[in-house]
Amino acid sequence: MSDSVWWLQTERLALRRFVADDLDWLVQLYRDVEVARHLGGLLDRATVETMFRGRFLGYYDLHPGLGIWATLDRVTGELLGFHLLNNIQGESIIQLGYGLARSAWGRGLATEMAVALVRYGFEDLRLPRISGMAGLENLASQRVLLKSGLHRNGERAFPHPAYAAEGPMAWFERDRDAWLAEHAADARSVFDAHRR
């Protein structure tokens, strides 16, 4: 895969827009019981296709800079999952999220790209706030959201059908000004350490 289609890269990963040919891969992802239980449950092909056309492909042009992107291994080009920075359905709140195939679990990949997306959201898009949510039992995703730079702020439920069945979820958020202040301090610490 050419670097030219990747718009955001980390040490091991790259993001690109989803394309129509990725539908079969996404259908398989939502057929994996272990993966789907963290993504709202198993979905049939027709449901995935409807979501893919509207929430994935149709979203990019309507919301420049935001979306759900394919997460790839930079070396092999293998499609490993997705990362997102988009609105919570039925809300104007911008959320950070991800879904990875089981083969990509346990290697820090979710966190690696989540950190990059938070930076992109605050520095490039200048979003005033980024939020995130995870099931109360999904401690792994809660750790990813914390490591990305968001802070836990209680629990929250949403009425949209995509989330309603889950009930209250662990809620995370961070304001841009606080994130920038923290990262400016981090940069000063690194600079000071190099001067010594």
Legacy VTK file of the C-alpha trace (Angstrom):
# vtk DataFile Version 3.0
C-alpha trace
ASCII
DATASET POLYDATA
POINTS 196 float
0.000 0.000 0.000
1.322 3.415 -0.932
2.003 5.964 1.793
0.073 8.456 -0.340
-3.302 7.028 0.770
-2.328 7.153 4.448
-3.208 10.426 6.083
-2.000 9.720 9.632
0.885 7.464 10.636
2.461 6.247 13.845
5.499 4.025 14.323
3.576 0.843 13.437
0.233 1.978 12.048
-1.407 4.110 9.394
-4.931 5.359 8.787
-6.733 5.660 5.480
-10.320 6.186 4.448
-12.444 3.092 4.112
-13.386 2.161 0.550
-16.226 0.050 -0.840
-13.949 -3.010 -1.131
-13.517 -3.058 2.669
-17.145 -4.031 3.306
-16.519 -7.803 3.439
-13.746 -7.292 5.977
-16.057 -5.200 8.185
-18.831 -7.804 7.943
-16.378 -10.432 9.213
-15.306 -8.161 12.069
-18.919 -7.848 13.243
-19.347 -11.640 13.025
-16.586 -12.241 15.579
-18.419 -12.688 18.891
-15.492 -11.513 21.020
-14.936 -8.365 18.971
-18.600 -7.519 18.400
-19.498 -7.646 22.088
-17.419 -4.478 22.511
-18.941 -2.827 19.426
-22.618 -3.106 20.299
-23.167 -6.768 19.415
-23.217 -9.085 16.427
-24.578 -7.517 13.248
-25.854 -9.156 10.070
-24.510 -8.185 6.668
-27.431 -5.896 5.763
-27.028 -3.907 8.996
-23.272 -3.610 8.559
-23.704 -2.498 4.951
-26.204 0.220 5.925
-23.870 1.452 8.663
-20.867 1.269 6.334
-22.498 3.352 3.614
-23.762 6.069 5.988
-21.572 6.147 9.080
-18.302 5.264 7.316
-18.243 6.199 3.602
-20.903 8.912 3.662
-19.452 10.682 6.697
-16.124 11.905 5.303
-17.418 14.615 2.984
-20.170 15.749 5.354
-17.735 16.211 8.261
-14.292 17.199 6.923
-11.449 16.011 9.118
-13.626 13.547 11.042
-14.607 9.969 10.375
-13.985 6.287 10.901
-10.752 5.189 9.256
-9.186 1.853 8.415
-6.241 1.082 10.701
-3.425 -0.694 8.833
-0.104 -2.269 9.641
2.442 0.083 8.043
4.786 -2.721 7.018
2.352 -5.277 5.620
-0.644 -3.093 4.735
-2.863 -5.566 6.609
-6.213 -4.150 7.719
-6.232 -4.501 11.513
-9.300 -2.551 12.537
-10.581 0.991 12.675
-10.095 4.169 14.681
-12.562 7.017 14.794
-12.990 10.621 15.681
-16.637 11.450 14.998
-19.847 12.551 16.639
-21.728 10.291 19.003
-24.866 9.367 17.089
-27.708 11.726 17.970
-25.279 14.144 19.659
-22.833 16.868 18.687
-20.201 15.448 21.073
-16.995 14.343 19.291
-15.783 10.950 20.436
-12.578 8.963 20.127
-13.003 5.234 19.549
-11.661 2.131 17.891
-12.309 -1.496 17.021
-9.588 -4.036 16.342
-9.618 -7.578 15.020
-8.627 -10.109 17.679
-5.314 -10.729 15.914
-4.347 -7.134 16.785
-5.242 -7.257 20.482
-2.688 -7.025 23.272
0.073 -5.175 21.386
-0.685 -1.576 22.325
-1.943 -0.761 18.823
-5.245 0.760 19.940
-3.428 3.133 22.270
-0.709 4.026 19.759
-3.195 5.370 17.228
-5.585 6.800 19.851
-2.785 9.024 21.174
-2.098 10.244 17.625
-5.797 10.960 17.019
-6.155 13.001 20.210
-3.162 15.077 19.137
-4.654 15.487 15.648
-8.042 16.461 17.091
-6.649 19.111 19.406
-3.746 20.463 17.347
-4.969 20.178 13.758
-8.765 20.314 14.063
-8.678 22.556 17.157
-11.589 20.670 18.691
-12.607 22.211 22.030
-13.216 18.811 23.644
-12.818 15.110 22.840
-14.817 12.451 24.655
-14.877 8.676 24.753
-16.918 5.854 26.223
-16.499 2.181 26.955
-18.608 -0.546 28.492
-18.268 -0.753 32.259
-16.784 -4.247 31.981
-14.464 -3.307 29.121
-11.444 -2.412 31.232
-9.033 -2.753 28.290
-10.801 -0.007 26.322
-11.034 2.155 29.423
-7.237 1.894 29.774
-6.805 2.878 26.106
-8.931 5.992 26.607
-6.932 6.964 29.698
-3.599 6.400 27.965
-4.800 8.462 24.992
-4.950 11.482 27.288
-8.647 11.553 28.196
-9.781 11.611 31.831
-12.497 9.460 33.413
-15.550 11.509 34.338
-18.143 9.122 35.761
-20.708 7.265 33.676
-23.072 8.312 30.956
-25.894 6.749 28.930
-27.236 7.799 25.534
-30.744 7.297 24.101
-29.673 6.568 20.504
-30.401 2.906 19.599
-26.710 2.333 18.875
-25.957 2.834 22.590
-29.221 2.523 24.543
-29.006 -1.229 25.189
-25.590 -0.787 26.818
-27.017 1.501 29.508
-24.530 3.604 31.475
-20.988 3.474 30.131
-17.654 4.617 31.501
-17.287 8.218 30.313
-14.053 10.013 29.436
-13.348 13.534 28.195
-10.660 16.167 27.895
-10.730 19.862 27.063
-8.300 21.184 24.483
-6.872 23.929 26.702
-6.031 21.486 29.519
-4.490 19.002 27.067
-2.389 21.714 25.398
-1.190 23.037 28.760
-0.143 19.547 29.848
1.671 18.843 26.598
3.410 22.217 26.625
4.723 21.291 30.087
5.838 17.885 28.754
7.669 19.569 25.869
9.398 21.986 28.280
10.520 19.052 30.456
12.039 17.277 27.454
13.743 20.488 26.328
15.134 21.111 29.814
16.395 17.528 30.060
18.271 17.923 26.746
19.873 21.178 27.901
21.414 19.539 30.976
LINES 1 197
196 0 1 2 3 4 5 6 7 8 9 10 11 12 13 14 15 16 17 18 19 20 21 22 23 24 25 26 27 28 29 30 31 32 33 34 35 36 37 38 39 40 41 42 43 44 45 46 47 48 49 50 51 52 53 54 55 56 57 58 59 60 61 62 63 64 65 66 67 68 69 70 71 72 73 74 75 76 77 78 79 80 81 82 83 84 85 86 87 88 89 90 91 92 93 94 95 96 97 98 99 100 101 102 103 104 105 106 107 108 109 110 111 112 113 114 115 116 117 118 119 120 121 122 123 124 125 126 127 128 129 130 131 132 133 134 135 136 137 138 139 140 141 142 143 144 145 146 147 148 149 150 151 152 153 154 155 156 157 158 159 160 161 162 163 164 165 166 167 168 169 170 171 172 173 174 175 176 177 178 179 180 181 182 183 184 185 186 187 188 189 190 191 192 193 194 195
